[in-house]
C-alpha cells in the first residue's frame, strides 16, 4: 500500500513538473512580447 501511494505521489509530481515546463513559457512569452511592442 505504501509503495502504491509512493508511485502515485511520484506520478503527480512528474505531471506537475511537465505542466510547469509547458505552461511557464506560454506565461512568459506574451509578457515579453507586449513589453517589446511597447
N, C-alpha and C positions, 0 to 999 in steps of 0.2 A: 504493500500500500504506500509505503514511504517512497519507494522508487517511482511509482506511478505519479505521485504528487511532484516529485523532483523533475520528472520528464515533462509534465505539464508546465511547471514553472519555467524550465529552460525553453520550452516551445514558445510560451508567451513572450519571454524576453527576446527570443530570436525574431518574432513577428514585430515586436515593438521597435527593435533596432532597425529592421528593414523599413518600417514605416517612417522612422526618423530620417533615414538616408534618402527616402523618396520624397518626403514632404518638405524637408528643410530647404533644399534648393528651390523649390517652387515658391516657398515663402520669402526667400531672399531675392530671387531674380526680379520680381515685379518692383520691389522697393528700389533696387539699384537702377533699374531701367527708368523709373519715374524720376529719380534724382538726376540721372544723366540728361533726361529730356528737359528738365527744368534748369 
